[in-house]
């Protein structure tokens, strides 16, 4: 009998597994993972046309995690979706593990592109979307970037190209948590008015609560928003969402909880054991 699991329970499970994995490994980006997990949950369990038994199906939708430092969130999501065994998560960031600190397309089933350096996931996704258009294929391409990545010039070159080539089957999701390593994004390099900036590049833009699963699923299902124009979903999120002392706290961009913090976080996430 197939287990029926709500998106909210999926997200809760993924956060708990991600926390356990990072605590055991002694490294990771738990705050950045937690801001993106609801987006990943809506994509993998409501939106993407994918099959874990056929990860290379040529007609599958493509997803690129541009914010590659959130690899932990992607690995746990792939395990929850059946692409990799849950037991593999125990090897995260260990010597000779396939689960590196950034996702590797050649080592992990379900990873579409190796990412890590900021600002190159969207250009890769643009290339995938162009390939689909040239082949007359029906698959869609989604990419998730951090807001701090939008300080990179390559992102805006890709944004111009997506508009130039009328890639209406491409969707960029911006994880707009407002924090990056060490400081708020608006202190490092101001991004607002972000929606207007994408619109000025020819994109159709929707803004949603990035922790509202029905709103996210509806925003993704509505693409393309207009013929011939690429789609941008600005997902308003909180870094560290789900754990009180991590939420909106820039210190948790790249930190591992102490033993006491770990137990408190597990309790707040509703872990049963």
CORLINGI-V38000 format. One record per residue. N is the residue number from 0. SS is DSSP state (H for helix, E for strand, L for the rest). BURIAL is 1 if it has 9 or more other C-alpha atoms within 8 Angstrom, else 0. Layout:
((N & SS & BURIAL) (N & SS & BURIAL))
This chain:
((0 & L & 0) (1 & L & 0) (2 & L & 0) (3 & L & 0) (4 & L & 0) (5 & L & 0) (6 & H & 1) (7 & H & 0) (8 & H & 0) (9 & H & 1) (10 & H & 1) (11 & H & 1) (12 & H & 0) (13 & H & 1) (14 & H & 1) (15 & H & 1) (16 & H & 1) (17 & H & 1) (18 & H & 1) (19 & H & 0) (20 & H & 1) (21 & H & 1) (22 & H & 1) (23 & H & 0) (24 & H & 1) (25 & L & 0) (26 & L & 1) (27 & L & 1) (28 & L & 1) (29 & H & 1) (30 & H & 1) (31 & H & 1) (32 & H & 1) (33 & H & 1) (34 & H & 1) (35 & H & 1) (36 & H & 1) (37 & H & 1) (38 & H & 1) (39 & H & 1) (40 & H & 1) (41 & H & 1) (42 & H & 1) (43 & H & 1) (44 & H & 1) (45 & H & 0) (46 & H & 1) (47 & L & 1) (48 & L & 0) (49 & L & 0) (50 & L & 0) (51 & L & 1) (52 & L & 0) (53 & L & 0) (54 & L & 1) (55 & L & 0) (56 & L & 0) (57 & L & 0) (58 & L & 0) (59 & L & 1) (60 & L & 1) (61 & E & 1) (62 & E & 1) (63 & E & 1) (64 & E & 1) (65 & L & 1) (66 & L & 1) (67 & H & 1) (68 & H & 1) (69 & H & 1) (70 & H & 1) (71 & H & 1) (72 & H & 1) (73 & H & 1) (74 & H & 1) (75 & H & 1) (76 & H & 1) (77 & H & 1) (78 & H & 1) (79 & H & 1) (80 & H & 1) (81 & L & 0) (82 & L & 1) (83 & L & 1) (84 & L & 0) (85 & H & 1) (86 & H & 0) (87 & H & 1) (88 & H & 1) (89 & H & 1) (90 & H & 1) (91 & L & 1) (92 & L & 1) (93 & L & 1) (94 & L & 0) (95 & L & 0) (96 & L & 1) (97 & L & 0) (98 & L & 1) (99 & L & 1) (100 & L & 1) (101 & L & 1) (102 & L & 1) (103 & L & 1) (104 & L & 1) (105 & L & 0) (106 & L & 0) (107 & L & 1) (108 & L & 1) (109 & L & 1) (110 & L & 1) (111 & L & 0) (112 & L & 1) (113 & L & 1) (114 & L & 1) (115 & L & 1) (116 & L & 0) (117 & L & 1) (118 & L & 1) (119 & L & 1) (120 & H & 1) (121 & H & 1) (122 & H & 1) (123 & H & 1) (124 & H & 1) (125 & H & 1) (126 & H & 0) (127 & H & 1) (128 & H & 1) (129 & H & 1) (130 & H & 0) (131 & H & 1) (132 & H & 1) (133 & H & 0) (134 & H & 0) (135 & L & 0) (136 & L & 0) (137 & L & 0) (138 & L & 1) (139 & L & 1) (140 & E & 1) (141 & E & 1) (142 & E & 1) (143 & E & 1) (144 & E & 1) (145 & E & 1) (146 & H & 1) (147 & H & 1) (148 & H & 1) (149 & H & 1) (150 & H & 1) (151 & L & 1) (152 & H & 0) (153 & H & 1) (154 & H & 1) (155 & H & 1) (156 & H & 1) (157 & H & 1) (158 & H & 1) (159 & H & 1) (160 & H & 1) (161 & H & 1) (162 & H & 1) (163 & H & 0) (164 & L & 0) (165 & L & 1) (166 & L & 1) (167 & L & 1) (168 & L & 1) (169 & E & 1) (170 & E & 1) (171 & E & 1) (172 & E & 1) (173 & E & 1) (174 & E & 1) (175 & E & 1) (176 & L & 1) (177 & L & 1) (178 & E & 1) (179 & E & 1) (180 & L & 0) (181 & L & 0) (182 & E & 1) (183 & E & 1) (184 & H & 1) (185 & H & 1) (186 & H & 0) (187 & H & 0) (188 & L & 0) (189 & L & 0) (190 & L & 1) (191 & L & 0) (192 & L & 0) (193 & H & 0) (194 & H & 1) (195 & H & 0) (196 & H & 1) (197 & H & 1) (198 & H & 1) (199 & H & 0) (200 & L & 1) (201 & L & 1) (202 & L & 1) (203 & E & 1) (204 & E & 1) (205 & E & 1) (206 & E & 1) (207 & E & 1) (208 & E & 1) (209 & L & 1) (210 & L & 1) (211 & L & 1) (212 & H & 1) (213 & H & 0) (214 & H & 1) (215 & H & 1) (216 & H & 1) (217 & H & 0) (218 & H & 1) (219 & H & 1) (220 & H & 0) (221 & L & 0) (222 & L & 1) (223 & L & 1) (224 & L & 1) (225 & L & 1) (226 & L & 0) (227 & L & 0) (228 & L & 1) (229 & L & 1) (230 & E & 1) (231 & E & 1) (232 & E & 1) (233 & E & 1) (234 & E & 1) (235 & E & 1) (236 & L & 1) (237 & L & 1) (238 & L & 1) (239 & L & 1) (240 & L & 1) (241 & L & 1) (242 & L & 1) (243 & L & 0) (244 & L & 0) (245 & L & 1) (246 & L & 1) (247 & L & 1) (248 & L & 1) (249 & H & 1) (250 & H & 0) (251 & H & 1) (252 & H & 1) (253 & L & 1) (254 & L & 1) (255 & L & 1) (256 & L & 0) (257 & L & 0) (258 & H & 0) (259 & H & 0) (260 & H & 0) (261 & H & 1) (262 & H & 0) (263 & H & 0) (264 & H & 1) (265 & H & 1) (266 & H & 1) (267 & H & 1) (268 & L & 1) (269 & L & 0) (270 & L & 0) (271 & L & 0) (272 & L & 0))
